[in-house]
Amino acid sequence: MTQTQTAATPAKADLRRNRWLALALTPSLGAIRSRKLVEHFGGIDAVFNASLTELEAAGLRAEAAQSIALGKSFEAAEEELMR
């Protein structure tokens, strides 16, 4: 394994952690709905790569879908981690 591969693994883990925190901080999105959303899209990464239309089609309220699609949830997670 190269040094680059080793360094990429913690970065990917940090990104996944931040995305889970972002879901937790998303308005109108509780733990059960978050889990169902991740299951619907097939993974946490796919949730954050989904379009606003796809998120709304998955049953999210407009406020939650916009927060994820526009990056507001992720920004909130990063701010929380900086505290």
C-alpha positions as CSV (number, residue, x, y, z in Angstrom):
1,M,0.0,0.0,0.0
2,T,1.4,3.4,-0.9
3,Q,1.5,6.5,1.3
4,T,-1.2,8.1,-0.8
5,Q,-3.6,5.2,-0.3
6,T,-3.0,5.2,3.4
7,A,-3.6,8.9,3.6
8,A,-6.8,8.7,1.5
9,T,-8.4,6.2,3.9
10,P,-8.7,8.5,6.9
11,A,-9.8,11.4,4.7
12,K,-12.6,9.2,3.4
13,A,-13.6,8.1,6.9
14,D,-13.7,11.8,7.9
15,L,-15.9,12.6,5.0
16,R,-18.3,9.8,5.8
17,R,-18.4,10.9,9.5
18,N,-19.1,14.5,8.4
19,R,-21.9,13.4,6.1
20,W,-23.6,11.4,8.9
21,L,-23.3,14.4,11.2
22,A,-24.8,16.5,8.4
23,L,-27.8,14.2,8.2
24,A,-28.2,14.5,12.0
25,L,-28.2,18.3,11.7
26,T,-30.6,18.5,8.8
27,P,-33.9,20.2,9.6
28,S,-37.0,17.9,9.7
29,L,-34.8,14.8,9.4
30,G,-34.7,12.4,12.3
31,A,-32.7,9.2,12.9
32,I,-35.3,6.9,11.3
33,R,-35.8,9.0,8.2
34,S,-32.1,9.4,7.9
35,R,-31.5,5.7,7.9
36,K,-34.3,5.1,5.4
37,L,-32.9,7.8,3.2
38,V,-29.4,6.1,3.2
39,E,-31.0,2.8,2.4
40,H,-33.1,4.3,-0.4
41,F,-30.0,5.8,-2.1
42,G,-27.8,2.8,-1.3
43,G,-25.3,4.7,0.9
44,I,-24.4,7.9,2.6
45,D,-22.3,9.1,-0.3
46,A,-25.2,8.7,-2.7
47,V,-27.4,10.8,-0.5
48,F,-25.0,13.8,-0.8
49,N,-24.6,13.3,-4.5
50,A,-28.3,13.2,-5.2
51,S,-30.1,16.2,-6.8
52,L,-32.7,18.3,-5.1
53,T,-35.4,16.6,-7.3
54,E,-34.1,13.1,-6.3
55,L,-34.2,14.0,-2.6
56,E,-37.7,15.4,-2.8
57,A,-38.8,12.3,-4.8
58,A,-37.4,10.2,-2.0
59,G,-40.0,11.8,0.3
60,L,-38.0,14.5,2.0
61,R,-39.6,17.8,2.9
62,A,-38.5,20.7,0.8
63,E,-36.5,22.2,3.8
64,A,-34.5,19.0,4.3
65,A,-34.0,18.4,0.6
66,Q,-32.7,21.9,0.0
67,S,-30.4,21.8,3.1
68,I,-28.7,18.6,1.8
69,A,-28.7,19.6,-1.9
70,L,-27.4,23.1,-1.4
71,G,-24.7,21.9,1.1
72,K,-26.1,23.7,4.1
73,S,-26.3,20.5,6.2
74,F,-22.7,19.7,5.4
75,E,-21.6,23.2,6.2
76,A,-23.4,23.0,9.6
77,A,-21.6,19.7,10.3
78,E,-18.2,21.2,9.5
79,E,-18.9,24.2,11.7
80,E,-20.0,21.9,14.5
81,L,-16.7,20.0,14.2
82,M,-14.7,23.2,14.4
83,R,-16.1,24.1,17.8
